[in-house]
Amino acid sequence: MTEPNVYITLALTSLVALAMIVTAGLAGWRGWLSLRRLELDQAHDTGLPVAVSTGARIEIADLKERIKKLEAIAAGVDL
């Protein structure tokens, strides 16, 4: 039968390995977030448009279509 010390050593080693993986993942996540912040700040500073979500694009297209219809109605054109 194996000694209880083997199980304790295995558990502690597993916890240390998990902590190392989590720490590396967290460092990568923070690095990615800082990169995205830097990209957004540069896009904002240079006046480049920031990426717009698909839902916002659809809503903008819908609003443009409504404006065209209203302008046509105001001009007396039947659609």
ABEGO torsion letter per residue (X at the ends): XBBAAAAAAAAAAAAAAAAAAAAAAAAAAAAAAAAAAAAAAAAAAAGBBBBBBAAAAAAAAAAAAAAAAAAAAAAGBBX
